[in-house]
C-alpha cells in the first residue's frame, strides 16, 4: 500500500512537472499582418532563427527576402533550402503580385491610387529581383532591382528603392522621398 502511494505521488509529480515545461515554451503571435515570436523569457526574438523562420531586428518575421546570413525566406516566411543552388529560378520564381494603393509625398500628404498599377516580383539566384509592371492590365515594363540588404533593393536604372517592410506591403521610394505603397494581392 505504501509503495502504491509512493508510485502514485511520483507519477503525479512527473505529470505536473511535464505540463509546466510545455507552458513555458515560446509561442508565435500575429499583430496585423506581421508575425512575432515570444521566447520563454517573455521577450520578442530578434535577429535569429526560430525553426525555419527568421526574426529581424524589430522582431518581425522576415518574408520574401534574403536573411542577413544569406538564406532566402518565402512569402510565408519559411526558409527555402535550395535558394542558393543553381536551381533557384525553378524553386523561387514569383514571390508576389502587388497593387498600388496610395502615394505618400515627402511632406506627408497622401493621395490614393487613381489607376491600377501592379508589380509582379520574382527573385533571381543572385538575390536581385525582376519586377514586371502593368498599368490598367496593359504592358509589361521589366525592371532589374539589385539586392541592397535584408528586405531592401534598389533599381539599377532610376535609383528607386524597393522595401518589403514585412507586413505584406511593398514600398517604392523615389530619390525625392515620395513613396508609392503597394498591397500584396497574390
C-alpha angles and dihedrals in degrees: 000000000000091000090052091053090050092050093047091048091048094049091047091051091050092049092051092047091047093051092051091057094057090048090057095051117116119258142205120245129189123210113182104319094328124097126214133182120223111207126218090266091057094252124123114253112243134182094004147095121257105190107307094341130087123215116208130219092280092049095252117133109249119238134187095005148088116269120231089258092055106263127125123233121195134224091286091050094248120137113253104215100204097046091112094050128095088253093066096114091058093048102040112027111131114027097174152331115234129194125206112250106167146342125232117201122220086256092056101255114143126214123180126232114279097187138021113274116172130182121200107203125201129175123228130211092255090058092254123125131233111213121194114195126201125184115205088343093302133112132013109235107181125207131184112218121194125223112251102168142311108336091349129108136164130211112244091212108045105010093243109161117227116202131181104198093190099253098098091273134120118206121195112196123193124212090261091059098255111144127206110201121209128189120215110249101170 
